[in-house]
Amino acid sequence: MSTYSKDEIIKKLEVAESEMRKFYSQDFVNYRGKTSDKERDYYTEIIAKWLLDNIELFNDIKMISRENSYKVDSHDGKNKDNDSNREEEKIAMKLFDLSQNQGKVFDVIGKIIDYQTPLKDIQTDKAGKIDLLAYNENEKTLRILELKRPDSKETILRCVLEAYTYLKVVDKDKLLKDFGLPEDTEIKACAFVFYDGEQHQEMKEIKDSRKNLGELIEKLGIEVIYLEEKDGEYSIVK
């Protein structure tokens, strides 16, 4: 990847601000490393600071009211495409199967109640799918989980922005109704990443070299939750 200056990164941000619903998918959100300036700031720190200074731009992300149900009856946790290379979707289905067919209740997040939850109303809508939905009955909290595979090279910033975008896009009242959850259920957006993965390593630097990122995560109210897999068993690391 080429090396960019702070000013060059900011120019990219100013171009991308016209479509905030797609902001998380811009290539620069995944830039690792540091700028070419004397200060040598992390790219993600430049982006996080700019977003904090322009936090009102997130108001441009409008909700999509979906006519069809968010709950897809055909979701059964079975991989119908054994040749699929979509590792994150495979993991999501395994976690769903553990909760729905084996009764597993995960620490913090509770039970997985869906995967690949659609956000679009019509085909041309610019919106992805929620990787996982988890409901903690004791806390009455529904979590939108943006899952990243163990070897993912995406930045934690990308993961956080994607989760927050989905929180803004989803029709929260309808989502709760479609899954038969109480109207007063709290809905949270979460980065769901693997313990000791690259995103976890970035989070370890929050207090030192990634303070803007830490402040942005707090400002957006994002939870970062760590998943671990050992001998085929999945668990939440607190």
Residue frames relative to the residue before (quaternion, step in Angstrom):
aa qw qx qy qz dx dy dz
M 1.0000 0.0000 0.0000 0.0000 0.00 0.00 0.00
S 0.4995 -0.6403 0.4908 0.3158 3.58 -1.03 0.75
T 0.4182 -0.6770 0.5409 0.2725 3.54 -1.26 0.43
Y 0.1571 -0.8044 0.5706 0.0519 3.56 -0.88 0.98
S 0.4523 -0.6459 0.5389 0.2965 3.52 -1.27 0.51
K 0.6832 -0.4592 0.3677 0.4326 3.56 -1.30 0.21
D 0.6648 0.5123 -0.3050 0.4500 3.58 0.90 -0.91
E 0.6428 0.5197 -0.3244 0.4600 3.59 1.01 -0.76
I 0.6372 0.5152 -0.3216 0.4746 3.58 1.03 -0.77
I 0.6606 0.5096 -0.3106 0.4554 3.59 0.93 -0.88
K 0.6099 0.5384 -0.3534 0.4618 3.60 1.04 -0.66
K 0.6340 0.5211 -0.3213 0.4726 3.56 1.02 -0.79
L 0.6415 0.5292 -0.3129 0.4588 3.57 1.01 -0.83
E 0.6740 0.5084 -0.2944 0.4478 3.56 0.92 -0.89
V 0.6247 0.5081 -0.3372 0.4877 3.57 1.13 -0.55
A 0.7141 0.4870 -0.2532 0.4345 3.57 0.92 -0.96
E 0.5548 0.6576 -0.3906 0.3274 3.61 1.14 -0.49
S 0.5671 0.6160 -0.3849 0.3883 3.60 1.19 -0.35
E 0.7685 0.2078 -0.1409 0.5885 3.60 1.23 -0.35
M 0.0966 -0.8550 0.5081 0.0391 3.55 0.39 1.24
R 0.5754 0.5875 -0.3913 0.4131 3.60 1.11 -0.47
K 0.7366 0.3701 -0.2111 0.5252 3.58 1.19 -0.56
F 0.3620 0.7792 -0.4631 0.2175 3.58 1.28 -0.06
Y 0.6569 0.5446 -0.3189 0.4126 3.58 0.89 -0.96
S 0.7044 0.4792 -0.2624 0.4531 3.60 1.13 -0.63
Q 0.4345 0.6914 -0.4699 0.3352 3.61 1.24 0.04
D 0.5733 -0.6401 0.3808 0.3414 3.57 -0.92 0.86
F 0.6409 0.5561 -0.3434 0.4026 3.61 0.99 -0.75
V 0.5522 0.6040 -0.4017 0.4109 3.62 1.17 -0.41
N 0.7181 0.4134 -0.2390 0.5063 3.58 1.20 -0.49
Y 0.3929 0.7113 -0.4978 0.3032 3.60 1.20 0.19
R 0.1603 -0.7604 0.6230 0.0896 3.54 -0.93 0.95
G 0.6619 0.5043 -0.3547 0.4263 3.56 -1.18 0.28
K 0.5354 -0.6486 0.4714 0.2655 3.53 -1.37 -0.17
T 0.6222 -0.5621 0.4085 0.3606 3.53 -1.30 0.48
S 0.5773 -0.6052 0.4370 0.3308 3.53 -1.32 0.32
D 0.4772 0.6852 -0.4321 0.3407 3.59 1.27 -0.09
K 0.6841 -0.4782 0.3573 0.4191 3.54 -1.29 0.28
E 0.6651 0.5256 -0.3005 0.4372 3.58 1.04 -0.83
R 0.1787 -0.8329 0.5042 0.1420 3.60 1.24 -0.55
D 0.1439 0.7997 -0.5610 0.1580 3.57 0.62 1.15
Y 0.5491 -0.5654 0.4863 0.3772 3.57 -1.19 0.49
Y 0.5568 -0.5977 0.4563 0.3527 3.57 -1.06 0.73
T 0.6699 0.5128 -0.3084 0.4394 3.56 0.91 -0.89
E 0.6154 0.5353 -0.3486 0.4618 3.60 1.15 -0.52
I 0.6214 0.5264 -0.3308 0.4767 3.58 1.05 -0.76
I 0.6828 0.4904 -0.2831 0.4617 3.58 0.89 -0.97
A 0.6595 0.5144 -0.3103 0.4518 3.58 0.91 -0.92
K 0.6558 0.5040 -0.3137 0.4664 3.59 0.97 -0.84
W 0.6453 0.5163 -0.3178 0.4647 3.59 0.97 -0.83
L 0.6591 0.4965 -0.3084 0.4731 3.58 0.97 -0.79
L 0.6252 0.5245 -0.3368 0.4696 3.59 1.02 -0.72
D 0.6831 0.4782 -0.2760 0.4781 3.59 1.02 -0.81
N 0.7649 0.2730 -0.1494 0.5640 3.57 1.23 -0.45
I 0.1183 0.8654 -0.4813 0.0739 3.55 1.14 0.72
E 0.5894 0.6017 -0.3642 0.3975 3.59 1.15 -0.57
L 0.5196 0.6500 -0.4130 0.3699 3.61 1.21 -0.35
F 0.5911 0.5835 -0.3722 0.4143 3.59 1.11 -0.57
N 0.5574 0.6020 -0.3906 0.4176 3.59 1.23 -0.35
D 0.5846 0.5879 -0.3636 0.4248 3.58 1.26 -0.34
I 0.5772 0.5590 -0.3864 0.4529 3.59 1.26 -0.22
K 0.1514 -0.8346 0.5280 0.0407 3.56 -0.27 1.28
M 0.5550 -0.6069 0.4667 0.3254 3.52 -1.18 0.67
I 0.2290 -0.7191 0.6346 0.1666 3.54 -1.21 0.63
S 0.2182 -0.7733 0.5826 0.1223 3.57 -0.61 1.11
R 0.2349 -0.8114 0.5281 0.0870 3.54 -0.41 1.29
E 0.3962 -0.7286 0.5086 0.2312 3.60 -0.79 1.03
N 0.7010 0.4087 -0.2576 0.5245 3.59 0.92 -0.87
S 0.6426 -0.5345 0.3859 0.3904 3.54 -1.27 0.36
Y 0.4858 -0.6248 0.5209 0.3200 3.55 -1.19 0.60
K 0.6608 0.4932 -0.2993 0.4802 3.57 1.14 -0.60
V 0.1673 -0.7949 0.5803 0.0575 3.56 -0.58 1.20
D 0.4133 -0.7626 0.4454 0.2221 3.56 -0.44 1.23
S 0.6567 0.5375 -0.3171 0.4233 3.59 1.09 -0.62
H 0.5176 0.6302 -0.4300 0.3872 3.61 1.23 -0.13
D 0.0916 0.8244 -0.5478 0.1091 3.57 -0.38 1.25
G 0.5505 -0.6476 0.3795 0.3655 3.57 1.29 0.14
K 0.5715 0.5853 -0.3860 0.4264 3.58 1.25 0.18
N 0.3708 -0.7261 0.5385 0.2128 3.55 -0.89 0.97
K 0.1806 -0.8227 0.5346 0.0692 3.55 -0.35 1.26
D 0.7185 0.3360 -0.2216 0.5672 3.57 1.31 -0.10
N 0.2116 -0.8322 0.5010 0.1082 3.56 0.10 1.28
D 0.6724 0.4829 -0.2970 0.4758 3.56 1.20 -0.41
S 0.3930 0.7423 -0.4697 0.2717 3.56 1.29 0.01
N 0.2379 -0.7722 0.5722 0.1401 3.57 -0.98 0.86
R 0.4542 0.6751 -0.4579 0.3583 3.55 1.24 0.32
E 0.2158 -0.8449 0.4784 0.1042 3.52 0.33 1.33
E 0.6497 0.5275 -0.3305 0.4363 3.59 0.94 -0.83
E 0.6541 0.5041 -0.3194 0.4648 3.58 1.00 -0.80
K 0.6211 0.5368 -0.3408 0.4581 3.59 1.04 -0.72
I 0.6573 0.4967 -0.3066 0.4766 3.58 0.95 -0.88
A 0.6303 0.5440 -0.3256 0.4480 3.57 0.98 -0.88
M 0.6733 0.4913 -0.2960 0.4666 3.58 0.94 -0.88
K 0.6164 0.5379 -0.3428 0.4618 3.58 1.06 -0.70
L 0.6681 0.4969 -0.2976 0.4672 3.57 0.93 -0.90
F 0.6265 0.5288 -0.3213 0.4740 3.57 1.04 -0.81
D 0.6577 0.5148 -0.3007 0.4605 3.56 0.93 -0.94
L 0.6259 0.5477 -0.3350 0.4428 3.58 0.99 -0.81
S 0.7091 0.4488 -0.2578 0.4789 3.57 0.94 -0.89
Q 0.7686 0.4197 -0.2108 0.4344 3.54 0.72 -1.11
N 0.7942 0.3088 -0.1517 0.5009 3.59 0.96 -0.78
Q 0.7615 0.3100 -0.1913 0.5361 3.58 1.23 -0.34
G 0.5061 -0.7236 0.3688 0.2904 3.55 1.33 0.18
K 0.3801 0.7485 -0.4791 0.2564 3.60 1.20 0.29
V 0.1309 -0.7488 0.6465 0.0643 3.53 -1.01 0.95
F 0.2867 -0.7907 0.5213 0.1444 3.57 -0.51 1.18
D 0.5672 -0.5547 0.4773 0.3778 3.54 -1.20 0.54
V 0.8278 0.2362 -0.2023 0.4669 3.56 -1.21 0.64
I 0.8305 0.2782 -0.1374 0.4625 3.60 0.48 -1.15
G 0.4274 -0.7103 0.4634 0.3130 3.60 1.18 -0.42
K 0.7641 -0.3374 0.2725 0.4775 3.57 -0.98 -0.90
I 0.4138 -0.6534 0.5706 0.2763 3.56 -1.09 0.75
I 0.1242 -0.8316 0.5393 0.0475 3.61 -0.67 1.05
D 0.8069 -0.0140 -0.0190 0.5902 3.61 1.21 -0.16
Y 0.1408 -0.7507 0.6363 0.1086 3.53 -1.36 0.28
Q 0.8261 0.1614 -0.1465 0.5197 3.57 -1.21 0.57
T 0.1543 0.8115 -0.5408 0.1589 3.56 0.90 0.97
P 0.3812 -0.7619 0.4733 0.2242 3.62 -0.58 1.11
L 0.2481 -0.7692 0.5739 0.1322 3.55 -1.13 0.73
K 0.5837 0.6087 -0.3699 0.3898 3.58 1.16 -0.52
D 0.3104 -0.6883 0.6138 0.2306 3.53 -1.28 0.50
I 0.7733 0.0749 -0.0307 0.6288 3.55 0.97 -0.94
Q 0.7031 -0.5189 0.2919 0.3889 3.56 -1.19 0.59
T 0.7051 0.4858 -0.2680 0.4417 3.57 1.04 -0.77
D 0.4433 0.6790 -0.4705 0.3480 3.61 1.23 -0.05
K 0.3355 -0.7345 0.5569 0.1946 3.55 -1.01 0.86
A 0.4348 0.6547 -0.4985 0.3659 3.53 0.07 1.34
G 0.3987 -0.7262 0.5113 0.2288 3.54 -1.07 0.71
K 0.5288 -0.5776 0.4822 0.3927 3.54 -1.11 -0.77
I 0.4849 -0.6416 0.5084 0.3078 3.54 -1.13 0.70
D 0.4730 -0.6997 0.4515 0.2877 3.60 -0.67 1.07
L 0.8018 -0.0919 0.1180 0.5786 3.55 0.80 -1.06
L 0.1615 -0.7214 0.6606 0.1306 3.52 -1.27 0.58
A 0.0227 -0.7952 0.6059 -0.0115 3.57 -0.90 0.95
Y 0.1553 -0.8009 0.5754 0.0585 3.56 -0.96 0.90
N 0.1821 -0.7548 0.6254 0.0777 3.53 -0.85 1.11
E 0.3231 -0.7966 0.4823 0.1683 3.54 -0.23 1.31
N 0.6480 0.5377 -0.3240 0.4314 3.59 0.99 -0.78
E 0.7417 0.3798 -0.2037 0.5140 3.56 1.05 -0.82
K 0.2729 -0.7630 0.5148 0.2801 3.57 1.31 -0.38
T 0.4601 0.6588 -0.4423 0.3984 3.53 0.88 1.08
L 0.1767 -0.7507 0.6309 0.0845 3.53 -0.95 1.00
R 0.1417 -0.8119 0.5640 0.0516 3.55 -0.78 1.04
I 0.2782 -0.7015 0.6378 0.1538 3.50 -1.07 0.96
L 0.1009 -0.8385 0.5354 0.0034 3.56 -0.38 1.27
E 0.1665 -0.7616 0.6210 0.0809 3.54 -0.76 1.10
L 0.1759 -0.8438 0.5056 0.0375 3.53 -0.17 1.39
K 0.0821 -0.7638 0.6374 0.0601 3.54 -1.11 0.77
R 0.5217 -0.6554 0.4567 0.2996 3.57 -0.94 0.91
P 0.6854 -0.5219 0.3054 0.4058 3.64 -1.13 0.50
D 0.7703 0.3378 -0.1784 0.5106 3.59 1.01 -0.81
S 0.2859 0.7896 -0.5002 0.2111 3.59 1.22 0.39
K 0.2818 -0.7604 0.5663 0.1473 3.55 -1.03 0.87
E 0.4391 0.6913 -0.4662 0.3345 3.58 1.26 0.07
T 0.5073 -0.6497 0.4716 0.3133 3.56 -1.11 0.67
I 0.5889 -0.5454 0.4487 0.3930 3.55 -1.24 0.39
L 0.5690 0.5861 -0.3798 0.4342 3.60 1.15 -0.55
R 0.6394 0.5164 -0.3231 0.4692 3.59 0.92 -0.87
C 0.6663 0.5186 -0.2935 0.4482 3.55 0.89 -0.97
V 0.6625 0.5095 -0.2900 0.4662 3.57 0.95 -0.92
L 0.6908 0.4808 -0.2831 0.4599 3.58 0.87 -0.95
E 0.6323 0.5221 -0.3370 0.4626 3.59 1.05 -0.71
A 0.6523 0.5111 -0.3138 0.4635 3.60 0.92 -0.90
Y 0.6791 0.4908 -0.2962 0.4585 3.58 0.91 -0.90
T 0.6144 0.5465 -0.3418 0.4549 3.58 1.04 -0.76
Y 0.6663 0.4976 -0.3033 0.4653 3.59 0.92 -0.87
L 0.6125 0.5424 -0.3410 0.4630 3.57 1.09 -0.70
K 0.6751 0.4837 -0.2851 0.4785 3.57 1.04 -0.78
V 0.6896 0.5116 -0.2770 0.4313 3.58 0.99 -0.86
V 0.6751 0.5361 -0.3124 0.3990 3.58 0.89 -0.90
D 0.4136 -0.6513 0.5768 0.2686 3.56 -1.18 0.70
K 0.3072 -0.8217 0.4491 0.1695 3.56 0.01 1.33
D 0.6517 0.5204 -0.3238 0.4468 3.58 0.91 -0.87
K 0.6852 0.4744 -0.2819 0.4754 3.57 0.94 -0.91
L 0.6007 0.5662 -0.3537 0.4399 3.57 1.04 -0.74
L 0.6757 0.4829 -0.2893 0.4760 3.57 0.88 -0.93
K 0.6561 0.5186 -0.3083 0.4534 3.56 0.96 -0.89
D 0.6764 0.5151 -0.3012 0.4319 3.59 0.87 -0.95
F 0.7403 0.3673 -0.2178 0.5193 3.59 1.12 -0.63
G 0.4921 -0.7097 0.3998 0.3071 3.56 1.29 0.27
L 0.4227 0.7067 -0.4594 0.3330 3.57 1.09 0.73
P 0.6363 -0.5531 0.3696 0.3906 3.61 -1.12 0.58
E 0.5868 -0.6183 0.4027 0.3335 3.56 -1.06 0.80
D 0.7202 0.4385 -0.2499 0.4761 3.59 1.09 -0.65
T 0.3199 0.7507 -0.5064 0.2786 3.58 1.24 0.43
E 0.3637 -0.7044 0.5658 0.2268 3.57 -0.98 0.87
I 0.1683 -0.7761 0.6003 0.0949 3.58 -0.99 0.83
K 0.0640 -0.8078 0.5860 -0.0082 3.56 -0.78 1.07
A 0.3237 -0.7071 0.5934 0.2079 3.55 -1.22 0.61
C 0.0396 -0.8326 0.5506 -0.0447 3.56 -0.80 1.02
A 0.3311 -0.6612 0.6323 0.2313 3.49 -1.25 0.67
F 0.1089 -0.8091 0.5775 0.0022 3.57 -0.63 1.16
V 0.1409 0.8306 -0.5084 0.1781 3.54 0.09 1.34
F 0.5673 -0.6305 0.4175 0.3261 3.53 -1.20 0.49
Y 0.5395 -0.6128 0.4900 0.3054 3.49 -1.11 0.87
D 0.8225 0.1569 -0.1842 0.5147 3.55 -0.89 1.06
G 0.4681 0.6361 -0.4682 0.3964 3.60 1.23 0.29
E 0.7214 -0.4516 0.2889 0.4383 3.58 -1.26 0.13
Q 0.6245 0.5333 -0.3464 0.4534 3.59 1.06 -0.69
H 0.6286 0.5254 -0.3286 0.4699 3.58 1.05 -0.76
Q 0.6320 0.5327 -0.3329 0.4539 3.58 1.00 -0.78
E 0.6313 0.5198 -0.3308 0.4710 3.57 1.03 -0.77
M 0.6579 0.5270 -0.3123 0.4381 3.56 0.95 -0.87
K 0.5932 0.5752 -0.3591 0.4340 3.58 1.14 -0.57
E 0.7087 0.4599 -0.2470 0.4746 3.58 1.21 -0.55
I 0.3353 0.7924 -0.4641 0.2105 3.59 1.33 0.03
K 0.7342 0.4489 -0.2502 0.4436 3.60 0.81 -0.96
D 0.7312 0.4230 -0.2317 0.4825 3.57 1.16 -0.48
S 0.8639 0.0660 0.0087 0.4992 3.56 0.19 -1.27
R 0.7349 0.3647 -0.2299 0.5235 3.61 1.24 0.02
K 0.1232 0.8490 -0.5034 0.1031 3.56 0.96 0.91
N 0.6233 0.5349 -0.3474 0.4525 3.61 1.01 -0.72
L 0.6312 0.5289 -0.3200 0.4685 3.54 1.02 -0.83
G 0.6542 0.5186 -0.3027 0.4598 3.56 0.94 -0.88
E 0.6623 0.5030 -0.2980 0.4686 3.56 0.98 -0.85
L 0.6444 0.5185 -0.3218 0.4607 3.58 1.02 -0.79
I 0.6314 0.5306 -0.3276 0.4609 3.58 0.96 -0.86
E 0.6695 0.4903 -0.2913 0.4760 3.57 0.97 -0.88
K 0.6505 0.5327 -0.3109 0.4432 3.58 0.95 -0.91
L 0.7207 0.4302 -0.2390 0.4882 3.58 0.98 -0.83
G 0.4240 -0.7371 0.4371 0.2930 3.56 1.30 -0.17
I 0.3566 0.7533 -0.4757 0.2811 3.57 1.14 0.65
E 0.2693 -0.7177 0.6176 0.1760 3.54 -1.09 0.77
V 0.1792 -0.7413 0.6332 0.1318 3.56 -1.05 0.75
I 0.0420 -0.8170 0.5733 -0.0460 3.56 -0.54 1.23
Y 0.2755 -0.7948 0.5280 0.1167 3.55 -0.90 1.01
L 0.1968 -0.7701 0.6035 0.0632 3.51 -0.96 1.05
E 0.0792 -0.7916 0.6048 0.0359 3.56 -1.03 0.77
E 0.1358 -0.7714 0.6174 0.0729 3.55 -1.13 0.75
K 0.0695 0.7783 -0.6185 0.0829 3.53 -0.79 1.11
D 0.8486 -0.0621 0.0034 0.5253 3.55 -0.72 1.11
G 0.7293 -0.4438 0.2304 0.4671 3.55 0.99 0.88
E 0.6195 0.5220 -0.3405 0.4772 3.59 1.30 -0.02
Y 0.2135 -0.7831 0.5744 0.1060 3.57 -0.90 0.96
S 0.0783 0.7868 -0.6091 0.0619 3.53 -1.07 0.80
I 0.4813 -0.6394 0.5207 0.2972 3.53 -1.32 0.37
V 0.2477 -0.7577 0.5875 0.1391 3.57 -0.91 0.92
K 0.2557 -0.7868 0.5468 0.1291 3.57 -0.64 1.12
